[in-house]
Amino acid sequence: MDAWVTFWGWVLVIVLLVYAGLAVAITIGGFFDVKEMLTAIDEQHHTDDHEEE
């Protein structure tokens, strides 16, 4: 019975580490995506302003 407790304990630790790694990777990727989106919106806004003049 102790083997199962050890096994599931390791499975839990591994799954939590993988989840934490994915959460960090997605957060960093999302930050850069939002930054790129805001830059594109700003450039489009400036382009639209110059076309109206």
Phi, psi and omega in degrees: 000327179295331180296320179293321179297316178296314180303308183290331174297315178293320178299316179300313181298315181296316180297318179295322178294318178296316179299315180298318179297317178295320180298318179293314181298317180292322178296315179295314178298318179296322178300313181292326177295317179294319178299315178296320180296316180294323176296316179296319178296317179297316178296318179295321179296316179293323178295317179296322180296319182287331178289330182285337184284000000 
